Amino acid sequence: MAAIYDWFMRDAEQACLAGWRAELLADLRGEVLDVGAGTGANLAHYPADVRVVLAEPDPHMRGKLATRPEVVASRFTVIDAPIERLPFADARFDAVVCTLVLCSVEDPARALAEIRRVLRPDGQLVFLEHVAAHDHGRRAWQGRIEPFWRRIAGNCHLTRETGETLRAAGFVVDERRESMRKAVPWVRPSIRGVARRA
Ligand SMILES: C[S@@+](CC[C@H](N)C(=O)[O-])C[C@H]1O[C@@H](n2cnc3c(N)ncnc32)[C@H](O)[C@@H]1O
């Protein structure tokens, strides 16, 4: 995944993702945790005065992340940690950023409980995720592809109802749904926005 990720995502980044990332991250302040930071697609979009911890459990992804020029330049700290076990005290962060990650964790509810724990009570979870299609035909098609896709794409699920999972985890969600243009069609349905502790 790490070897091809940036190439695989390039068209979608140019068509929509980079703009969405920029919008979502523009108003962040203080101390931020980026979970499943991958190869660092969010790095260029963080405001200059935030301090960011980049948590990434995959050694290959983390290797790429650690050599990014922005990271070498210091206000970013890279750590090896999965979302399910974040090595931080309760209420430590002003914001948690989670982009294109909840599709591939084993247990999204558990991941969100841990994110909620490390967020300040007035903090925000900024999210961007691909999700199950609303259209029944497309949803059925995602379901048929999913077993194969999970095997080749790092356990990435196609039919998750992540908006519902966020609400069930105790967040109030301000969400926008839009097609991820130029991505492969089965990951296009997406949601993004901000979730706050209820
Ligand atoms: C599709 S990539 C997204 C990377 C980046 N967040 C982005 O927006 O481009 C998914 C990332 O989630 C990470 N990941 C998968 N399971 C995870 C877990 N349980 N905890 C934290 N990160 C995880 C993967 O290693 C990978 O880097």
The ligand as a Tripos MOL2 file, in Angstrom:
@<TRIPOS>MOLECULE
LIG
   27    29     1     0     0
SMALL
NO_CHARGES

@<TRIPOS>ATOM
      1 C1         -6.0770    4.9880    3.1260 C.3       1 LIG1
      2 S1         -4.7680    5.3830    4.1900 S.3       1 LIG1
      3 C2         -5.1260    7.0880    4.5990 C.3       1 LIG1
      4 C3         -3.8940    7.8580    4.9440 C.3       1 LIG1
      5 C4         -4.1060    9.3540    5.2570 C.3       1 LIG1
      6 N1         -4.8680    9.5410    6.4730 N.3       1 LIG1
      7 C5         -4.7760   10.0800    4.1120 C.2       1 LIG1
      8 O1         -5.7430   10.8110    4.3390 O.co2     1 LIG1
      9 O2         -4.2760    9.9460    2.9840 O.co2     1 LIG1
     10 C6         -5.2450    4.5350    5.6720 C.3       1 LIG1
     11 C7         -4.2250    4.6440    6.7760 C.3       1 LIG1
     12 O3         -4.7940    4.1610    7.9930 O.3       1 LIG1
     13 C8         -3.8050    3.4230    8.6670 C.3       1 LIG1
     14 N2         -4.4670    2.5040    9.6000 N.ar      1 LIG1
     15 C9         -5.0570    1.3310    9.3390 C.ar      1 LIG1
     16 N3         -5.5110    0.7730   10.4820 N.ar      1 LIG1
     17 C10        -5.1890    1.6480   11.4730 C.ar      1 LIG1
     18 C11        -5.3710    1.6400   12.8870 C.ar      1 LIG1
     19 N4         -5.9820    0.6350   13.4910 N.pl3     1 LIG1
     20 N5         -4.9100    2.6960   13.5860 N.ar      1 LIG1
     21 C12        -4.2950    3.7310   12.9670 C.ar      1 LIG1
     22 N6         -4.0810    3.7720   11.6420 N.ar      1 LIG1
     23 C13        -4.5240    2.7500   10.9080 C.ar      1 LIG1
     24 C14        -3.0420    2.7250    7.5570 C.3       1 LIG1
     25 O4         -1.7650    2.2890    7.9970 O.3       1 LIG1
     26 C15        -2.9680    3.8330    6.5260 C.3       1 LIG1
     27 O5         -1.8480    4.6340    6.7030 O.3       1 LIG1
@<TRIPOS>BOND
     1     1     2 1
     2     2     3 1
     3     2    10 1
     4     3     4 1
     5     4     5 1
     6     5     6 1
     7     5     7 1
     8     7     8 2
     9     7     9 1
    10    10    11 1
    11    11    12 1
    12    11    26 1
    13    12    13 1
    14    13    14 1
    15    13    24 1
    16    14    15 ar
    17    14    23 ar
    18    15    16 ar
    19    16    17 ar
    20    17    18 ar
    21    17    23 ar
    22    18    19 1
    23    18    20 ar
    24    20    21 ar
    25    21    22 ar
    26    22    23 ar
    27    24    25 1
    28    24    26 1
    29    26    27 1
@<TRIPOS>SUBSTRUCTURE
     1 LIG1         1 GROUP 0 **** ****
